[in-house]
Amino acid sequence: MGSMVFTVMVAISQMELDIRRERITVSVSERRAAGRTWAGGVSSSRTVRS
């Protein structure tokens, strides 16, 4: 009985991981297509002046 509960919990965890990974992949693709950056970071194409 315990191993069945563990198997079900692992399956649910894996499903949640797959959903999260898919959402992140779609979001990254959309942001790249729109030319947006993440979290206000400096883009690598900019030069930093000191």
C-alpha positions in Angstrom: 0.0 0.0 0.0 2.8 2.4 0.9 4.6 1.9 -2.4 1.4 2.6 -4.3 1.0 5.9 -2.5 4.6 6.8 -3.2 4.2 5.9 -6.9 1.1 8.2 -7.2 2.8 11.0 -5.4 5.8 10.7 -7.8 3.5 10.7 -10.8 1.8 13.9 -9.7 5.1 15.5 -8.9 6.4 14.7 -12.4 3.2 16.0 -14.0 3.5 19.3 -12.1 7.2 19.5 -13.2 6.2 19.0 -16.9 3.5 21.6 -16.7 5.9 24.1 -15.1 8.6 23.4 -17.7 6.1 23.9 -20.5 4.9 27.2 -19.1 8.4 28.5 -18.7 9.4 27.4 -22.2 6.4 29.2 -23.8 7.0 32.3 -21.7 10.7 32.5 -22.7 9.8 32.0 -26.4 7.2 34.8 -26.2 9.5 37.2 -24.5 12.3 36.5 -26.9 10.0 37.0 -29.9 8.8 40.3 -28.3 12.4 41.4 -27.7 11.8 41.8 -23.9 14.4 41.1 -21.2 13.9 39.5 -17.8 13.8 41.2 -14.4 15.2 44.5 -15.6 18.6 43.1 -16.2 21.0 44.7 -18.6 21.0 43.1 -22.0 24.3 41.6 -23.2 24.3 43.8 -26.3 24.7 47.0 -24.2 28.1 48.3 -23.2 28.7 49.4 -19.7 30.5 52.7 -19.2 32.6 53.2 -16.1 
